[in-house]
Amino acid sequence: MSGGGGLRSLISAAVTTGVAEAKGRIFGHILNPTGQRSPHKLLRQKLFGEKVAQWYPYDIKKDDPLVMARQEQDRLSKLEMLKRRGKGPPKKGQGRRAVKRSK
Amino acid sequence: MSEKRNIRDHKRRLLAAKYELRRKLYKALCKDPDLPSDMRDKHRYKLSKLPRNSSFARVRNRCISTGRPRSVYEFFRISRIVFRGLASRGPLMGIKKSSW
């Protein structure tokens, strides 16, 4: 039965190689059974630079005037609130260190 | 003016996109075992002479509103802190705070 087993293994090996070849032909794969170094793996990847370059949705060099105006408005209103509570920045010469030095 | 680092990163991104094809070709050609070795050396040299900022390894995903480099969600492109504020105020569609 050893001869039959050898034959069977031979046939099965032939079938698997044939199937691999057919699969490669159909799906556009490149057969590399010996595992040689090849550039194909690198070349089949898609280019993604376009997507990477579009990370920032706005023009990065220029500021949106509306957004800047709103930020400035926020800053001013916050300062106004602090001043009303007496927590605003001291005037020149009225700060902690200046008072200490004048004593 | 927006975040300085973001501007730098943007420059890198543009460069990377510009040189992407060239970089890939050089890399592929210097890996190809069918080429003679002096050709492969030449392509390796050329690959090394590309601008360094055109490498994708130098691109960093940054928060588009604050410029934070870490814990930036790729889908929204904003950092976790900005995301939390926006999500709790509600301009992000389909995001709801929950606890369990």
N, CA and C atoms of all chains as a GROMACS GRO file, in nm:
protein
  609
    1MET      N    1   0.083  -0.120   0.000
    1MET     CA    2   0.000   0.000   0.000
    1MET      C    3   0.087   0.125   0.000
    2SER      N    4   0.222   0.102   0.015
    2SER     CA    5   0.309   0.218   0.022
    2SER      C    6   0.315   0.287  -0.113
    3GLY      N    7   0.314   0.206  -0.223
    3GLY     CA    8   0.320   0.264  -0.356
    3GLY      C    9   0.198   0.350  -0.381
    4GLY      N   10   0.080   0.295  -0.340
    4GLY     CA   11  -0.044   0.371  -0.359
    4GLY      C   12  -0.040   0.502  -0.283
    5GLY      N   13   0.016   0.498  -0.160
    5GLY     CA   14   0.025   0.621  -0.080
    5GLY      C   15   0.113   0.723  -0.148
    6GLY      N   16   0.226   0.674  -0.206
    6GLY     CA   17   0.318   0.765  -0.277
    6GLY      C   18   0.249   0.829  -0.395
    7LEU      N   19   0.178   0.746  -0.469
    7LEU     CA   20   0.107   0.798  -0.586
    7LEU      C   21   0.003   0.902  -0.544
    8ARG      N   22  -0.065   0.868  -0.437
    8ARG     CA   23  -0.171   0.958  -0.393
    8ARG      C   24  -0.111   1.095  -0.353
    9SER      N   25  -0.001   1.086  -0.279
    9SER     CA   26   0.060   1.214  -0.236
    9SER      C   27   0.108   1.293  -0.357
   10LEU      N   28   0.162   1.220  -0.458
   10LEU     CA   29   0.208   1.288  -0.580
   10LEU      C   30   0.092   1.361  -0.646
   11ILE      N   31  -0.019   1.286  -0.658
   11ILE     CA   32  -0.136   1.345  -0.725
   11ILE      C   33  -0.186   1.466  -0.647
   12SER      N   34  -0.192   1.448  -0.515
   12SER     CA   35  -0.245   1.560  -0.436
   12SER      C   36  -0.155   1.683  -0.445
   13ALA      N   37  -0.021   1.657  -0.451
   13ALA     CA   38   0.071   1.771  -0.465
   13ALA      C   39   0.048   1.842  -0.598
   14ALA      N   40   0.032   1.760  -0.706
   14ALA     CA   41   0.008   1.819  -0.838
   14ALA      C   42  -0.120   1.901  -0.837
   15VAL      N   43  -0.222   1.845  -0.771
   15VAL     CA   44  -0.351   1.916  -0.768
   15VAL      C   45  -0.337   2.049  -0.693
   16THR      N   46  -0.266   2.045  -0.580
   16THR     CA   47  -0.254   2.171  -0.505
   16THR      C   48  -0.177   2.276  -0.583
   17THR      N   49  -0.071   2.233  -0.652
   17THR     CA   50   0.002   2.334  -0.731
   17THR      C   51  -0.085   2.389  -0.843
   18GLY      N   52  -0.161   2.297  -0.907
   18GLY     CA   53  -0.249   2.342  -1.015
   18GLY      C   54  -0.353   2.439  -0.963
   19VAL      N   55  -0.408   2.408  -0.847
   19VAL     CA   56  -0.510   2.496  -0.789
   19VAL      C   57  -0.450   2.632  -0.756
   20ALA      N   58  -0.328   2.628  -0.702
   20ALA     CA   59  -0.263   2.755  -0.666
   20ALA      C   60  -0.239   2.840  -0.790
   21GLU      N   61  -0.195   2.772  -0.898
   21GLU     CA   62  -0.172   2.848  -1.021
   21GLU      C   63  -0.301   2.910  -1.074
   22ALA      N   64  -0.406   2.827  -1.073
   22ALA     CA   65  -0.535   2.877  -1.125
   22ALA      C   66  -0.584   2.994  -1.041
   23LYS      N   67  -0.567   2.980  -0.909
   23LYS     CA   68  -0.611   3.086  -0.818
   23LYS      C   69  -0.534   3.215  -0.848
   24GLY      N   70  -0.403   3.197  -0.869
   24GLY     CA   71  -0.320   3.314  -0.901
   24GLY      C   72  -0.364   3.380  -1.029
   25ARG      N   73  -0.396   3.298  -1.129
   25ARG     CA   74  -0.438   3.355  -1.257
   25ARG      C   75  -0.568   3.430  -1.243
   26ILE      N   76  -0.660   3.372  -1.165
   26ILE     CA   77  -0.792   3.434  -1.155
   26ILE      C   78  -0.786   3.564  -1.077
   27PHE      N   79  -0.717   3.559  -0.962
   27PHE     CA   80  -0.721   3.676  -0.875
   27PHE      C   81  -0.604   3.771  -0.895
   28GLY      N   82  -0.518   3.740  -0.994
   28GLY     CA   83  -0.408   3.830  -1.020
   28GLY      C   84  -0.298   3.824  -0.917
   29HIS      N   85  -0.283   3.710  -0.849
   29HIS     CA   86  -0.171   3.696  -0.755
   29HIS      C   87  -0.046   3.658  -0.830
   30ILE      N   88   0.066   3.680  -0.765
   30ILE     CA   89   0.193   3.635  -0.822
   30ILE      C   90   0.244   3.521  -0.738
   31LEU      N   91   0.273   3.408  -0.804
   31LEU     CA   92   0.317   3.290  -0.730
   31LEU      C   93   0.462   3.305  -0.691
   32ASN      N   94   0.489   3.276  -0.565
   32ASN     CA   95   0.627   3.284  -0.517
   32ASN      C   96   0.647   3.173  -0.416
   33PRO      N   97   0.648   3.046  -0.467
   33PRO     CA   98   0.648   2.934  -0.373
   33PRO      C   99   0.778   2.920  -0.294
   34THR      N  100   0.888   2.970  -0.350
   34THR     CA  101   1.015   2.955  -0.278
   34THR      C  102   1.036   3.067  -0.178
   35GLY      N  103   0.944   3.163  -0.174
   35GLY     CA  104   0.956   3.269  -0.074
   35GLY      C  105   1.070   3.363  -0.103
   36GLN      N  106   1.096   3.391  -0.230
   36GLN     CA  107   1.204   3.484  -0.265
   36GLN      C  108   1.164   3.626  -0.232
   37ARG      N  109   1.265   3.708  -0.213
   37ARG     CA  110   1.242   3.850  -0.191
   37ARG      C  111   1.186   3.911  -0.318
   38SER      N  112   1.080   3.987  -0.306
   38SER     CA  113   1.027   4.047  -0.428
   38SER      C  114   0.964   4.182  -0.394
   39PRO      N  115   0.964   4.273  -0.490
   39PRO     CA  116   0.905   4.406  -0.465
   39PRO      C  117   0.754   4.406  -0.478
   40HIS      N  118   0.698   4.290  -0.509
   40HIS     CA  119   0.556   4.288  -0.544
   40HIS      C  120   0.467   4.329  -0.428
   41LYS      N  121   0.505   4.286  -0.309
   41LYS     CA  122   0.425   4.319  -0.192
   41LYS      C  123   0.414   4.470  -0.173
   42LEU      N  124   0.525   4.538  -0.203
   42LEU     CA  125   0.527   4.683  -0.189
   42LEU      C  126   0.444   4.748  -0.299
   43LEU      N  127   0.457   4.692  -0.421
   43LEU     CA  128   0.396   4.758  -0.536
   43LEU      C  129   0.246   4.739  -0.542
   44ARG      N  130   0.195   4.634  -0.477
   44ARG     CA  131   0.051   4.612  -0.490
   44ARG      C  132  -0.028   4.697  -0.393
   45GLN      N  133   0.040   4.761  -0.297
   45GLN     CA  134  -0.033   4.846  -0.204
   45GLN      C  135  -0.081   4.973  -0.274
   46LYS      N  136  -0.193   5.022  -0.224
   46LYS     CA  137  -0.248   5.143  -0.287
   46LYS      C  138  -0.170   5.266  -0.240
   47LEU      N  139  -0.178   5.372  -0.318
   47LEU     CA  140  -0.118   5.498  -0.277
   47LEU      C  141  -0.214   5.571  -0.183
   48PHE      N  142  -0.164   5.616  -0.071
   48PHE     CA  143  -0.253   5.680   0.025
   48PHE      C  144  -0.208   5.822   0.058
   49GLY      N  145  -0.117   5.877  -0.022
   49GLY     CA  146  -0.066   6.010   0.008
   49GLY      C  147  -0.173   6.118   0.000
   50GLU      N  148  -0.264   6.099  -0.094
   50GLU     CA  149  -0.371   6.197  -0.113
   50GLU      C  150  -0.453   6.211   0.014
   51LYS      N  151  -0.484   6.097   0.070
   51LYS     CA  152  -0.566   6.096   0.192
   51LYS      C  153  -0.488   6.156   0.309
   52VAL      N  154  -0.361   6.124   0.315
   52VAL     CA  155  -0.278   6.175   0.425
   52VAL      C  156  -0.267   6.327   0.416
   53ALA      N  157  -0.258   6.378   0.293
   53ALA     CA  158  -0.239   6.523   0.276
   53ALA      C  159  -0.364   6.600   0.312
   54GLN      N  160  -0.480   6.533   0.317
   54GLN     CA  161  -0.605   6.605   0.344
   54GLN      C  162  -0.647   6.596   0.489
   55TRP      N  163  -0.552   6.581   0.579
   55TRP     CA  164  -0.586   6.570   0.722
   55TRP      C  165  -0.648   6.699   0.774
   56TYR      N  166  -0.587   6.811   0.740
   56TYR     CA  167  -0.638   6.939   0.790
   56TYR      C  168  -0.744   6.991   0.695
   57PRO      N  169  -0.864   7.011   0.743
   57PRO     CA  170  -0.974   7.042   0.652
   57PRO      C  171  -0.975   7.186   0.604
   58TYR      N  172  -0.907   7.275   0.675
   58TYR     CA  173  -0.910   7.416   0.638
   58TYR      C  174  -0.773   7.457   0.586
   59ASP      N  175  -0.764   7.578   0.534
   59ASP     CA  176  -0.635   7.628   0.488
   59ASP      C  177  -0.552   7.662   0.612
   60ILE      N  178  -0.442   7.592   0.627
   60ILE     CA  179  -0.370   7.597   0.754
   60ILE      C  180  -0.296   7.728   0.772
   61LYS      N  181  -0.264   7.793   0.662
   61LYS     CA  182  -0.186   7.917   0.672
   61LYS      C  183  -0.273   8.036   0.706
   62LYS      N  184  -0.398   8.032   0.662
   62LYS     CA  185  -0.485   8.147   0.683
   62LYS      C  186  -0.586   8.116   0.792
   63ASP      N  187  -0.622   8.217   0.868
   63ASP     CA  188  -0.720   8.198   0.974
   63ASP      C  189  -0.857   8.241   0.924
   64ASP      N  190  -0.954   8.170   0.974
   64ASP     CA  191  -1.091   8.208   0.945
   64ASP      C  192  -1.126   8.332   1.027
   65PRO      N  193  -1.159   8.447   0.966
   65PRO     CA  194  -1.184   8.570   1.044
   65PRO      C  195  -1.300   8.555   1.141
   66LEU      N  196  -1.399   8.477   1.103
   66LEU     CA  197  -1.515   8.458   1.192
   66LEU      C  198  -1.473   8.390   1.321
   67VAL      N  199  -1.393   8.283   1.304
   67VAL     CA  200  -1.349   8.207   1.420
   67VAL      C  201  -1.261   8.293   1.509
   68MET      N  202  -1.171   8.370   1.445
   68MET     CA  203  -1.080   8.454   1.523
   68MET      C  204  -1.159   8.560   1.599
   69ALA      N  205  -1.261   8.619   1.535
   69ALA     CA  206  -1.342   8.720   1.600
   69ALA      C  207  -1.415   8.660   1.720
   70ARG      N  208  -1.464   8.540   1.704
   70ARG     CA  209  -1.535   8.477   1.814
   70ARG      C  210  -1.441   8.448   1.930
   71GLN      N  211  -1.319   8.404   1.897
   71GLN     CA  212  -1.223   8.376   2.004
   71GLN      C  213  -1.189   8.503   2.080
   72GLU      N  214  -1.170   8.611   2.006
   72GLU     CA  215  -1.137   8.739   2.069
   72GLU      C  216  -1.251   8.785   2.159
   73GLN      N  217  -1.372   8.766   2.109
   73GLN     CA  218  -1.491   8.804   2.185
   73GLN      C  219  -1.499   8.724   2.315
   74ASP      N  220  -1.469   8.594   2.303
   74ASP     CA  221  -1.471   8.507   2.422
   74ASP      C  222  -1.370   8.556   2.524
   75ARG      N  223  -1.252   8.590   2.476
   75ARG     CA  224  -1.145   8.633   2.565
   75ARG      C  225  -1.185   8.761   2.638
   76LEU      N  226  -1.240   8.854   2.562
   76LEU     CA  227  -1.277   8.984   2.621
   76LEU      C  228  -1.389   8.966   2.723
   77SER      N  229  -1.485   8.882   2.690
   77SER     CA  230  -1.597   8.866   2.783
   77SER      C  231  -1.551   8.797   2.911
   78LYS      N  232  -1.456   8.704   2.897
   78LYS     CA  233  -1.405   8.636   3.016
   78LYS      C  234  -1.330   8.736   3.105
   79LEU      N  235  -1.252   8.821   3.040
   79LEU     CA  236  -1.176   8.921   3.114
   79LEU      C  237  -1.269   9.015   3.187
   80GLU      N  238  -1.375   9.052   3.118
   80GLU     CA  239  -1.475   9.142   3.177
   80GLU      C  240  -1.538   9.080   3.301
   81MET      N  241  -1.568   8.950   3.290
   81MET     CA  242  -1.628   8.880   3.403
   81MET      C  243  -1.532   8.877   3.522
   82LEU      N  244  -1.405   8.849   3.494
   82LEU     CA  245  -1.305   8.843   3.601
   82LEU      C  246  -1.291   8.979   3.669
   83LYS      N  247  -1.293   9.083   3.588
   83LYS     CA  248  -1.275   9.217   3.644
   83LYS      C  249  -1.392   9.253   3.734
   84ARG      N  250  -1.511   9.212   3.693
   84ARG     CA  251  -1.628   9.244   3.774
   84ARG      C  252  -1.620   9.175   3.910
   85ARG      N  253  -1.559   9.056   3.910
   85ARG     CA  254  -1.545   8.985   4.039
   85ARG      C  255  -1.421   9.029   4.115
   86GLY      N  256  -1.347   9.124   4.056
   86GLY     CA  257  -1.226   9.171   4.122
   86GLY      C  258  -1.110   9.075   4.111
   87LYS      N  259  -1.115   8.985   4.013
   87LYS     CA  260  -1.007   8.888   3.997
   87LYS      C  261  -0.923   8.915   3.873
   88GLY      N  262  -0.940   9.030   3.813
   88GLY     CA  263  -0.870   9.061   3.690
   88GLY      C  264  -0.724   9.090   3.715
   89PRO      N  265  -0.648   9.113   3.609
   89PRO     CA  266  -0.506   9.142   3.625
   89PRO      C  267  -0.487   9.278   3.692
   90PRO      N  268  -0.388   9.291   3.784
   90PRO     CA  269  -0.364   9.418   3.850
   90PRO      C  270  -0.303   9.519   3.755
   91LYS      N  271  -0.317   9.646   3.791
   91LYS     CA  272  -0.257   9.751   3.708
   91LYS      C  273  -0.106   9.750   3.729
   92LYS      N  274  -0.038   9.823   3.641
   92LYS     CA  275   0.108   9.825   3.651
   92LYS      C  276   0.149   9.894   3.782
   93GLY      N  277   0.240   9.825   3.856
   93GLY     CA  278   0.284   9.881   3.983
   93GLY      C  279   0.197   9.843   4.100
   94GLN      N  280   0.088   9.768   4.072
   94GLN     CA  281  -0.002   9.727   4.181
   94GLN      C  282   0.006   9.578   4.209
   95GLY      N  283   0.097   9.508   4.139
   95GLY     CA  284   0.106   9.363   4.155
   95GLY      C  285   0.173   9.327   4.287
   96ARG      N  286   0.176   9.197   4.314
   96ARG     CA  287   0.226   9.148   4.441
   96ARG      C  288   0.373   9.183   4.461
   97ARG      N  289   0.453   9.160   4.358
   97ARG     CA  290   0.598   9.180   4.372
   97ARG      C  291   0.632   9.329   4.383
   98ALA      N  292   0.556   9.409   4.302
   98ALA     CA  293   0.586   9.553   4.305
   98ALA      C  294   0.553   9.611   4.442
   99VAL      N  295   0.445   9.563   4.504
   99VAL     CA  296   0.406   9.610   4.636
   99VAL      C  297   0.512   9.571   4.738
  100LYS      N  298   0.560   9.446   4.726
  100LYS     CA  299   0.663   9.397   4.818
  100LYS      C  300   0.788   9.483   4.812
  101ARG      N  301   0.824   9.520   4.690
  101ARG     CA  302   0.948   9.594   4.673
  101ARG      C  303   0.936   9.735   4.727
  102SER      N  304   0.815   9.793   4.716
  102SER     CA  305   0.800   9.932   4.757
  102SER      C  306   0.799   9.946   4.910
  103LYS      N  307   0.773   9.834   4.982
  103LYS     CA  308   0.769   9.842   5.129
  103LYS      C  309   0.909   9.864   5.189
  104MET      N  310  -0.319   8.299   1.377
  104MET     CA  311  -0.232   8.192   1.320
  104MET      C  312  -0.261   8.062   1.393
  105SER      N  313  -0.274   7.958   1.318
  105SER     CA  314  -0.302   7.831   1.386
  105SER      C  315  -0.172   7.771   1.440
  106GLU      N  316  -0.188   7.660   1.501
  106GLU     CA  317  -0.077   7.595   1.573
  106GLU      C  318   0.046   7.576   1.483
  107LYS      N  319   0.161   7.613   1.537
  107LYS     CA  320   0.285   7.609   1.459
  107LYS      C  321   0.318   7.466   1.416
  108ARG      N  322   0.302   7.376   1.509
  108ARG     CA  323   0.336   7.235   1.480
  108ARG      C  324   0.243   7.178   1.375
  109ASN      N  325   0.119   7.226   1.377
  109ASN     CA  326   0.026   7.179   1.275
  109ASN      C  327   0.069   7.223   1.137
  110ILE      N  328   0.124   7.344   1.131
  110ILE     CA  329   0.170   7.394   1.001
  110ILE      C  330   0.286   7.308   0.952
  111ARG      N  331   0.376   7.276   1.043
  111ARG     CA  332   0.488   7.188   1.006
  111ARG      C  333   0.439   7.053   0.960
  112ASP      N  334   0.346   6.999   1.035
  112ASP     CA  335   0.294   6.868   1.000
  112ASP      C  336   0.225   6.872   0.864
  113HIS      N  337   0.157   6.982   0.838
  113HIS     CA  338   0.090   6.997   0.709
  113HIS      C  339   0.192   6.997   0.595
  114LYS      N  340   0.302   7.068   0.617
  114LYS     CA  341   0.409   7.069   0.516
  114LYS      C  342   0.459   6.929   0.489
  115ARG      N  343   0.480   6.855   0.598
  115ARG     CA  344   0.528   6.717   0.584
  115ARG      C  345   0.430   6.632   0.506
  116ARG      N  346   0.304   6.654   0.535
  116ARG     CA  347   0.203   6.575   0.466
  116ARG      C  348   0.204   6.602   0.316
  117LEU      N  349   0.215   6.729   0.282
  117LEU     CA  350   0.216   6.764   0.139
  117LEU      C  351   0.338   6.702   0.072
  118LEU      N  352   0.454   6.712   0.140
  118LEU     CA  353   0.576   6.655   0.082
  118LEU      C  354   0.563   6.505   0.065
  119ALA      N  355   0.509   6.440   0.167
  119ALA     CA  356   0.496   6.294   0.162
  119ALA      C  357   0.408   6.252   0.046
  120ALA      N  358   0.299   6.327   0.027
  120ALA     CA  359   0.211   6.294  -0.084
  120ALA      C  360   0.279   6.316  -0.218
  121LYS      N  361   0.362   6.419  -0.224
  121LYS     CA  362   0.429   6.454  -0.350
  121LYS      C  363   0.531   6.347  -0.389
  122TYR      N  364   0.606   6.300  -0.290
  122TYR     CA  365   0.714   6.207  -0.321
  122TYR      C  366   0.674   6.062  -0.305
  123GLU      N  367   0.545   6.038  -0.281
  123GLU     CA  368   0.506   5.902  -0.246
  123GLU      C  369   0.542   5.801  -0.355
  124LEU      N  370   0.505   5.836  -0.478
  124LEU     CA  371   0.525   5.741  -0.588
  124LEU      C  372   0.674   5.714  -0.609
  125ARG      N  373   0.751   5.821  -0.607
  125ARG     CA  374   0.895   5.807  -0.631
  125ARG      C  375   0.959   5.719  -0.524
  126ARG      N  376   0.918   5.749  -0.400
  126ARG     CA  377   0.973   5.674  -0.287
  126ARG      C  378   0.941   5.525  -0.300
  127LYS      N  379   0.820   5.498  -0.338
  127LYS     CA  380   0.777   5.360  -0.350
  127LYS      C  381   0.854   5.287  -0.460
  128LEU      N  382   0.871   5.357  -0.571
  128LEU     CA  383   0.943   5.296  -0.683
  128LEU      C  384   1.086   5.265  -0.644
  129TYR      N  385   1.152   5.361  -0.581
  129TYR     CA  386   1.291   5.338  -0.542
  129TYR      C  387   1.301   5.222  -0.446
  130LYS      N  388   1.206   5.218  -0.354
  130LYS     CA  389   1.208   5.111  -0.254
  130LYS      C  390   1.190   4.976  -0.322
  131ALA      N  391   1.095   4.973  -0.415
  131ALA     CA  392   1.068   4.847  -0.485
  131ALA      C  393   1.188   4.805  -0.567
  132LEU      N  394   1.251   4.903  -0.634
  132LEU     CA  395   1.363   4.868  -0.722
  132LEU      C  396   1.484   4.824  -0.641
  133CYS      N  397   1.501   4.878  -0.521
  133CYS     CA  398   1.618   4.834  -0.446
  133CYS      C  399   1.590   4.704  -0.373
  134LYS      N  400   1.465   4.658  -0.377
  134LYS     CA  401   1.436   4.525  -0.319
  134LYS      C  402   1.433   4.415  -0.424
  135ASP      N  403   1.426   4.455  -0.551
  135ASP     CA  404   1.406   4.358  -0.658
  135ASP      C  405   1.531   4.272  -0.676
  136PRO      N  406   1.521   4.140  -0.658
  136PRO     CA  407   1.641   4.057  -0.672
  136PRO      C  408   1.680   4.031  -0.817
  137ASP      N  409   1.594   4.063  -0.914
  137ASP     CA  410   1.628   4.039  -1.054
  137ASP      C  411   1.725   4.144  -1.108
  138LEU      N  412   1.727   4.260  -1.048
  138LEU     CA  413   1.815   4.366  -1.098
  138LEU      C  414   1.959   4.337  -1.057
  139PRO      N  415   2.055   4.385  -1.135
  139PRO     CA  416   2.194   4.375  -1.091
  139PRO      C  417   2.219   4.459  -0.967
  140SER      N  418   2.320   4.421  -0.894
  140SER     CA  419   2.334   4.481  -0.761
  140SER      C  420   2.375   4.627  -0.767
  141ASP      N  421   2.446   4.668  -0.876
  141ASP     CA  422   2.485   4.810  -0.881
  141ASP      C  423   2.362   4.898  -0.906
  142MET      N  424   2.266   4.844  -0.984
  142MET     CA  425   2.141   4.921  -1.004
  142MET      C  426   2.067   4.934  -0.873
  143ARG      N  427   2.064   4.825  -0.798
  143ARG     CA  428   1.993   4.830  -0.670
  143ARG      C  429   2.061   4.929  -0.576
  144ASP      N  430   2.193   4.929  -0.580
  144ASP     CA  431   2.266   5.025  -0.496
  144ASP      C  432   2.232   5.168  -0.533
  145LYS      N  433   2.224   5.188  -0.665
  145LYS     CA  434   2.193   5.324  -0.712
  145LYS      C  435   2.055   5.368  -0.662
  146HIS      N  436   1.961   5.276  -0.670
  146HIS     CA  437   1.826   5.313  -0.626
  146HIS      C  438   1.820   5.332  -0.476
  147ARG      N  439   1.901   5.254  -0.404
  147ARG     CA  440   1.904   5.274  -0.260
  147ARG      C  441   1.961   5.412  -0.226
  148TYR      N  442   2.062   5.450  -0.301
  148TYR     CA  443   2.121   5.583  -0.281
  148TYR      C  444   2.019   5.692  -0.309
  149LYS      N  445   1.947   5.674  -0.420
  149LYS     CA  446   1.845   5.773  -0.454
  149LYS      C  447   1.738   5.782  -0.347
  150LEU      N  448   1.701   5.666  -0.295
  150LEU     CA  449   1.601   5.664  -0.189
  150LEU      C  450   1.650   5.742  -0.068
  151SER      N  451   1.779   5.728  -0.042
  151SER     CA  452   1.833   5.798   0.075
  151SER      C  453   1.845   5.948   0.049
  152LYS      N  454   1.843   5.988  -0.077
  152LYS     CA  455   1.858   6.130  -0.108
  152LYS      C  456   1.725   6.205  -0.118
  153LEU      N  457   1.615   6.135  -0.100
  153LEU     CA  458   1.487   6.204  -0.100
  153LEU      C  459   1.479   6.292   0.025
  154PRO      N  460   1.399   6.398   0.020
  154PRO     CA  461   1.387   6.482   0.140
  154PRO      C  462   1.334   6.402   0.259
  155ARG      N  463   1.393   6.427   0.374
  155ARG     CA  464   1.358   6.343   0.489
  155ARG      C  465   1.216   6.368   0.535
  156ASN      N  466   1.170   6.491   0.515
  156ASN     CA  467   1.034   6.520   0.560
  156ASN      C  468   0.929   6.460   0.469
  157SER      N  469   0.971   6.397   0.360
  157SER     CA  470   0.872   6.336   0.273
  157SER      C  471   0.845   6.192   0.312
  158SER      N  472   0.896   6.151   0.427
  158SER     CA  473   0.870   6.015   0.472
  158SER      C  474   0.740   6.010   0.551
  159PHE      N  475   0.667   5.901   0.535
  159PHE     CA  476   0.540   5.892   0.606
  159PHE      C  477   0.560   5.870   0.755
  160ALA      N  478   0.679   5.828   0.792
  160ALA     CA  479   0.705   5.808   0.935
  160ALA      C  480   0.711   5.939   1.009
  161ARG      N  481   0.731   6.048   0.939
  161ARG     CA  482   0.741   6.178   1.006
  161ARG      C  483   0.608   6.247   1.020
  162VAL      N  484   0.509   6.191   0.958
  162VAL     CA  485   0.376   6.251   0.967
  162VAL      C  486   0.311   6.206   1.097
  163ARG      N  487   0.254   6.300   1.168
  163ARG     CA  488   0.191   6.267   1.296
  163ARG      C  489   0.047   6.316   1.292
  164ASN      N  490  -0.044   6.231   1.336
  164ASN     CA  491  -0.182   6.274   1.340
  164ASN      C  492  -0.201   6.369   1.458
  165ARG      N  493  -0.235   6.493   1.426
  165ARG     CA  494  -0.251   6.594   1.530
  165ARG      C  495  -0.394   6.642   1.536
  166CYS      N  496  -0.429   6.693   1.653
  166CYS     CA  497  -0.562   6.750   1.670
  166CYS      C  498  -0.573   6.875   1.585
  167ILE      N  499  -0.680   6.886   1.505
  167ILE     CA  500  -0.687   6.999   1.413
  167ILE      C  501  -0.726   7.127   1.484
  168SER      N  502  -0.778   7.119   1.605
  168SER     CA  503  -0.815   7.244   1.670
  168SER      C  504  -0.713   7.286   1.775
  169THR      N  505  -0.650   7.193   1.844
  169THR     CA  506  -0.553   7.233   1.946
  169THR      C  507  -0.411   7.194   1.911
  170GLY      N  508  -0.392   7.101   1.819
  170GLY     CA  509  -0.256   7.059   1.784
  170GLY      C  510  -0.198   6.955   1.876
  171ARG      N  511  -0.281   6.898   1.963
  171ARG     CA  512  -0.231   6.795   2.053
  171ARG      C  513  -0.188   6.672   1.973
  172PRO      N  514  -0.066   6.619   2.002
  172PRO     CA  515  -0.017   6.507   1.921
  172PRO      C  516  -0.064   6.371   1.969
  173ARG      N  517  -0.108   6.363   2.092
  173ARG     CA  518  -0.145   6.232   2.145
  173ARG      C  519  -0.294   6.225   2.171
  174SER      N  520  -0.340   6.100   2.174
  174SER     CA  521  -0.483   6.070   2.195
  174SER      C  522  -0.570   6.153   2.106
  175VAL      N  523  -0.541   6.141   1.976
  175VAL     CA  524  -0.622   6.208   1.874
  175VAL      C  525  -0.705   6.101   1.806
  176TYR      N  526  -0.835   6.122   1.802
  176TYR     CA  527  -0.921   6.025   1.735
  176TYR      C  528  -0.912   6.046   1.586
  177GLU      N  529  -0.881   5.937   1.516
  177GLU     CA  530  -0.857   5.949   1.373
  177GLU      C  531  -0.984   5.984   1.297
  178PHE      N  532  -1.096   5.935   1.347
  178PHE     CA  533  -1.221   5.957   1.274
  178PHE      C  534  -1.261   6.104   1.278
  179PHE      N  535  -1.248   6.167   1.396
  179PHE     CA  536  -1.289   6.307   1.410
  179PHE      C  537  -1.172   6.403   1.393
  180ARG      N  538  -1.050   6.351   1.400
  180ARG     CA  539  -0.926   6.429   1.389
  180ARG      C  540  -0.912   6.531   1.502
  181ILE      N  541  -0.976   6.507   1.612
  181ILE     CA  542  -0.960   6.597   1.726
  181ILE      C  543  -0.917   6.517   1.848
  182SER      N  544  -0.860   6.587   1.943
  182SER     CA  545  -0.808   6.518   2.060
  182SER      C  546  -0.921   6.484   2.155
  183ARG      N  547  -0.891   6.401   2.251
  183ARG     CA  548  -0.995   6.351   2.341
  183ARG      C  549  -1.060   6.463   2.421
  184ILE      N  550  -0.980   6.569   2.448
  184ILE     CA  551  -1.032   6.677   2.531
  184ILE      C  552  -1.134   6.759   2.452
  185VAL      N  553  -1.094   6.795   2.330
  185VAL     CA  554  -1.186   6.870   2.244
  185VAL      C  555  -1.309   6.786   2.213
  186PHE      N  556  -1.282   6.657   2.192
  186PHE     CA  557  -1.393   6.566   2.159
  186PHE      C  558  -1.494   6.563   2.272
  187ARG      N  559  -1.444   6.558   2.395
  187ARG     CA  560  -1.533   6.549   2.511
  187ARG      C  561  -1.620   6.675   2.520
  188GLY      N  562  -1.551   6.792   2.499
  188GLY     CA  563  -1.627   6.916   2.507
  188GLY      C  564  -1.734   6.925   2.400
  189LEU      N  565  -1.696   6.890   2.277
  189LEU     CA  566  -1.791   6.899   2.167
  189LEU      C  567  -1.904   6.799   2.186
  190ALA      N  568  -1.869   6.680   2.230
  190ALA     CA  569  -1.970   6.576   2.242
  190ALA      C  570  -2.071   6.612   2.350
  191SER      N  571  -2.023   6.673   2.459
  191SER     CA  572  -2.119   6.703   2.564
  191SER      C  573  -2.203   6.825   2.527
  192ARG      N  574  -2.148   6.911   2.437
  192ARG     CA  575  -2.229   7.025   2.394
  192ARG      C  576  -2.320   6.989   2.279
  193GLY      N  577  -2.281   6.886   2.205
  193GLY     CA  578  -2.375   6.831   2.109
  193GLY      C  579  -2.360   6.862   1.962
  194PRO      N  580  -2.251   6.927   1.914
  194PRO     CA  581  -2.242   6.946   1.770
  194PRO      C  582  -2.199   6.822   1.693
  195LEU      N  583  -2.153   6.719   1.762
  195LEU     CA  584  -2.115   6.596   1.692
  195LEU      C  585  -2.240   6.509   1.675
  196MET      N  586  -2.268   6.476   1.549
  196MET     CA  587  -2.388   6.400   1.522
  196MET      C  588  -2.371   6.256   1.570
  197GLY      N  589  -2.472   6.207   1.636
  197GLY     CA  590  -2.473   6.065   1.671
  197GLY      C  591  -2.388   6.028   1.789
  198ILE      N  592  -2.330   6.127   1.857
  198ILE     CA  593  -2.250   6.097   1.974
  198ILE      C  594  -2.332   6.132   2.097
  199LYS      N  595  -2.342   6.038   2.187
  199LYS     CA  596  -2.423   6.062   2.306
  199LYS      C  597  -2.347   6.012   2.427
  200LYS      N  598  -2.353   6.090   2.531
  200LYS     CA  599  -2.283   6.049   2.652
  200LYS      C  600  -2.366   5.943   2.724
  201SER      N  601  -2.297   5.843   2.773
  201SER     CA  602  -2.370   5.740   2.846
  201SER      C  603  -2.283   5.687   2.957
  202SER      N  604  -2.346   5.622   3.052
  202SER     CA  605  -2.270   5.559   3.158
  202SER      C  606  -2.341   5.432   3.200
  203TRP      N  607  -2.261   5.334   3.242
  203TRP     CA  608  -2.323   5.208   3.282
  203TRP      C  609  -2.239   5.140   3.387
   0.00000   0.00000   0.00000
